[in-house]
Amino acid sequence: MSEQNQTSNTSHYRPVPESVMTASRSELNNVELNILDGKLPEDISGHVFVIAPVGSVDSGGLPYVDGTPIFNGDGMIYRFDFDKPESARVTTKIAKTPDYYADLATRPGSKYEKYRFRNLGMGRVSLSLGLRNQLSTAFLAMKFSPEESDRLLLNLDGGRPYEIDPQTLETVTPVGSNQEWRAQAETPLKFTFEPVLSTAHPVFDPNTKEVFTVNYGRSVGNILQAIPLIDDLDQIPEEIDELLERLAEFVRVEYIQDFLQIFFQFSDNLLQFYVNLFAKIAGVDVDNFVYLIRWDGKGDLERWRVVLPDKTPVKIEQTMHQIGMSQDYVILMDTAFQFGLEQVINNPVPNKKGVDQTIQAFLGRPQSPNTTLYIIPRRQLKKGQYPLRNDLEVEVVAQKVVIPLETVHFLVDYENPDNQIILHLAHISAWDGAQWIRNYDKSPYPPHNPVEPRLHGMITNALDISRMGRYRVDADSGKVITSQKIYDSRCTWGIGYYAYRDLSTTTIPNRLENIYWTSLGLWKELISDSVFQLYKDYKYRAVPTEELLRLADTGIPAQLYRIYTSDESLKIGDRYEFPNGYMVNSAQFIPRGDIQGDSTDGYIFCAVLSGIGNEIWIFDAQDLASGPLCQLSHPSLDFGFTIHTAWLAEIAPRNASYHIGVRQDYQDIVKQRSKDIQELFEQEIYPHFEG
């Protein structure tokens, strides 16, 4: 349908399933899944990889007792094997990087406790050692030569990508050494684990055998590395904390909020002035920078600094959660998702409600309502800078495009005839994936009761209906040639994860005709008043706020649906509505049988959460409406809120030669640190990667 609302069917509201808030850190080895209902298709094959955050080394899994967001946690890799007849098995392993072992060795009560890490908003930080790279978001499948087995990268927005062994699930090597990545800022704090911003979704071109990713920094957020006040904030007396809570309530009064909104509109330039002044005093580099990185799977990283046609640097306001690629272009996007050291200020002291509440009241802002893209011609990428060789920087010019409505996930047709790019955007209207239910949050419904503690740390709901968009863009001029947008009153509330037929290690589809999407639905319990106030005046609102609250009071279930996309039409071709009280995550397309067929010839794998527990549902990709063909589970399978996926036809031990040793990677950094930290590496970190 076009951009208009439909009359919603009523449904009986059920609470958010508690299983979405729990996750086990126990690793499983080749556990046979039980078939709860239906029959496993005879021609299903291959291996599905799923990633999910499962809490920290000192939390014992999820949930957190202090309301830390569930997305902050070590990544658990789940591999579901469908390589034997009438059998589905699961093997799991936590992604264990050097900073994971540093986290393990600095837990409270340990010898190195003074260097401990703590959860601060969406990140886990040590004021002595730096930022954890928790590798909990997305995979990238790749294959650079016929002699190699299929390879897998594991990625996070806030850290270097790491390669894992698809068979053992061991974390093998970072892509690029520490010396090849630039930290979000350079500060006097001298972190051992520098905060690095990249993308959770790098891209691989099986035709040219190239991986593209990014490395960038943002100036306003960068200064936060130079504010080592968090330990002091933790000592604030309860009386002061209670006073701050009352101040936050006052600030949230509507006319005060209106004043702050006007003030912030005029204060951004002033804020940047003080940021620059503070940076000079503190000796902090607050330069905005964006590097496009290319990697051939075996050698050093090659990079280009991305600038606009007037030679000014590209400035990323939020994140580059995802990037895209066509035959002749690389597409960078400023995505509606926040991740970085600003999270330290976002939630500096989880157990001090007043501090957090006051900061949110004064500084909380909605995401940008527009999508900003930067299109880079691949023909410009002739010879870049190799950081390890001390080369001079090389610039590449990007064309800027701004499209109304914000986006986190998007896809790109590989074909770009006449230099025209086809973009498939999931517009998550009035939704911020980096916002979560806080331990002080209240409901927007009178009498504004506190949100149930069992949901503290859960992602908040979309506060307007999401839209599907298809755009044809002239890559050289940045002009949007055609624009199609639709939404559906049942399907597109909180668009989540996507799936399509993609044999990405060997071939890539020229055009995307059918794309499968999941949606969160609309849950009354996941609307907090603080976030509701941020988005009540959303610029592109389609559903009035009064109607939004009415619909959420009834509830709209989670959905799995297929979008058919072409120049002539953009429509929902098939759909399945989950039972009330169920959530769906992590959709993955599995080709049918011998992997020959069209873009609907296969199965859709989904992780499903309910009041009963965690399950895997398998759908016929050609007939979603008929419901799942098979439902799988096991008492030990406790995965919580899962994220992105990958599929490999076969797995084998990793046989690539590329490898960066941990000692080689860190020794020059560690020798500049205290003897205590040097001992920490020698005794608690290096031994896990040597011998």
ABEGO torsion letter per residue (X at the ends): XBBBBBBBBBBBBBBBBAAAABBBABBBBGBBBBBABEBBBAABBEBBBBBBBAEBAAAGEOBBAAGBBAABBBBBBBBBBAABBGBBBBBBBBBBBAAAAAAAAABBGBAAAAABBBBBEABBBBAAAEBBBAGAABBBBBBABAABBBBBBBBBABEBBBBBBAAAGBBABBBEBAAABBBABBBAAGBABBBBBBBABBBBBAAAGBBBBBBBBBAAAAAAAABBAAAAAAABBAAAAAAAAAAAAAAABAAAAAAAAAAAAAAAAAAAAAAAAAAAAAGBBABBBBBBBBBAGABBBBBBBBBBAAGBBBBBABBBABBBBBAABBBBBBBBBBBEAAAAAABABAABAAAAAAAAAAABBBBBABBBBBBBBAAABABBBBAAAGBBBBBBBBBBBBBBEBBABBBBBABBBGGBBBBBBBBBBGBBAABBBBAABBBABOAGBBBBAAABGBBBBBABBBBBBBBBBBAAAGBBABBBBBBBAAAABGBBBBBBBBBAAABBBABBABBBBBBAEBBAAABBAAAAAAAAABAABABBAAAAAAAAAAEBBBBBBBBBBBAABBBBABBBBBBBGBBBBGBBBBBBEAGBEBAABEBBBBBBBBAAEBBBBBBBAABAAAEBABBBBBAABBAEBBBBBBBBABBBBBABABBBBAAAAAAAAAAABBAAAAAAAAAAAAAAABX
